[in-house]
């Protein structure tokens, strides 16, 4: 009998993924892709869920692009691992184009995802999660890897640079949305200047 994960994602082969966390509703895939495990991120127009202040609250691919640009990411052409860069992938519904899921590439070149209220997993391919549940990968974004900041799934909000070098220290880095300036969080108990939701 297939596991819950394999039943939801029939393209995900048993030898192509591993569960790396307990189930939790504390955070979702978008938060996990952004490097945060304290809040459920979603750009709902009722402001029920956390979303970076000043980022567009749009449930569209363009809205996600602008939000992750504010975290230092830019669209790129390849999902292949590139030393010195962090990557995220955005999945969207094939019929509506609505964002459905995000994954983050870790230093080993594999991908990690939070499956809704279920587990975090590591998976070898992005295609393993494609299908009815999450649609298809429609966008890959990358940013320079920040030295001294873990990519191992720890509870860090890892904020990128906008024009800075990857050799800057984490405490010196900042990023901007058009209306405000935000600063990095350096651990689970610290909060960036804009807060992390309710």
N, C-alpha and C positions, 0 to 999 in steps of 0.2 A: 504494500500500500504506500502511495506517495505521501510525503510529508505535506503539511499545510503550505509551506513555501513552494514546493514543487508543483502542487496542485494549482496554485495561483499563477505560477510562472513556468509553464510547461517547456519553455526553451532553456530553462536553467537545469543543467545536468548535475546529478548528485556529486560528481567529482570536480565540478567547476565552482563550487562555493563552499563557504563554511560560516556557521553562525558564530558571531564574536561577542554577543551580549545577551543579557536577559531581555525579556519583553519589557517595554516601558511606554507610557504615554507622555513622558516629560518633554519629549522633543520629536520632531519628524525629520523627513529626508532633507528638506530645505535647510533646516537648522544644522543637520549633520554635515551637509555639503559646505555650509559656511563655517564649519568648525565649532559649532556651539551645541551643547547638550543640556542646556538649562531651560529652553523655551520651544514652544511649537510655533514655527514661522509660517505665516501665510498672509497674503495681501488682501484679505477679505475687506470689503468696503464698510463693514460694521466695526472694524478695529477690535474684533474679539481676540485675534491672535497677534503675537508680536510681529512687527515688521520695522526695519530700520527707519527712524524718523527722517523725513525728507525724501525717502525713496518712494517711487510711485507705487501706490496701492492698486495695481492693475493685475488681474489674473490673465495676463497675456505673455507671450514669449518676449515681446519688446519690453514689457514691464520688468520681467526677470532679468533681461539683459542690462537694463539701466540700474537695477538694484545691485547686481553683481559687479557692474562697472564701479559702483561706489565702494565695493570691497577690493578693488584693484584688478579685477579680471577684465580681459578683452576677448572677443570671439577669435577662434583660431580654426584651422582646417583639419587638424588631425587629433584623434584620440590616443595616439601612440605616446608612450612615456617619453618625456624630454627632460634630461637632467637640468636642474635649476628652476623648474616650473612646477606649479600645482595646477591641476585641471579639474574642472567640474563638467558634468554632462546634464543637459536638460532633456527630459522626455515630454512629449506632448501627444494628446489624442489625435489620431490620424484624421478623423472626420471634422472635429471642431477646432483643432489647433490649440486647445487649452492645455496649459502646463499640468502635468500629472505627477512628475517625480524628478528628483535630482540625485546624482551620484558624484562621488569625489574620488579622484585617483590618489593613491598613497605612494610613498617613495619606492616601493617594490615594483610599481607599475601596474598593480592590480587595482581594482575599484572597490569602494566601500559604499554601502547604502543602508539607510534605515527604512525598513518596510512598514510604513504607517505606524500603528501602535504595536507592531511586532518587534522582531529582533533587528539588530544591526548585522549585516553580513559583509563578507568580502567575496567578490566574484571576479573571475578571470576576464569576462567579456561584458560589454554593455548590452550586447544582443540577447543575453540570457534573461534580461528583465523586460524585453520588448514583447508586446502582445496586447491582449484585451485590457489588462489591468492598468498598464502605464503607457501604452501607445508605442511610439518610436522615438529614438534619439533624434532631436532636431537641431541641437546646438552643442558645441564644445567651447568652453572658455578657459583661458589660462591666465596666470599671473606669476611673476617671479617668486620663487620660494624665498621665504624670509629666514635667514640663518638664526638658529637658536629657538625656533618655534617648532614644536612637535607636529608631525604629520601622522601620528600613530592612533588618531581617534581620541586623544585625550580631550578633556573639556576645556578647550581654549577657543575663544573667538579670534581667529587668526586673520587679522586685517592686513591687506596688501598696501602697496604704494601706488601713487599716481605720479609716476615720473621719478621715483626714488630708486636707489640701487638696492639690490638684494643683500648687500653687505651692511646696511644700516642696522642698528640695534632695534629690537622690538619697541622699546620705550620711546624711541625717537620717531617712529612712523606714525603717519596720520593719513587720512583720506578725506575727500570732500564730496558731498552732494552739492548741488548748486546753492542750496539755501543755508547749509550749516557745515561745521567741521566736526569730525568725529575722531576718537582716539582708540587705540587698541586696548583690549582687555588682556591681562596677562595670566589669568587663571580663573578657576571656578568661582572663587569668592569675590573677585574684583569685578567691577562694572565699568564699561566705557562711559564717556561723558553723556551719551544719549540714553543710557539705561537699557535694560533688556526686557522691557514690557512689564506688565502687571505682576 
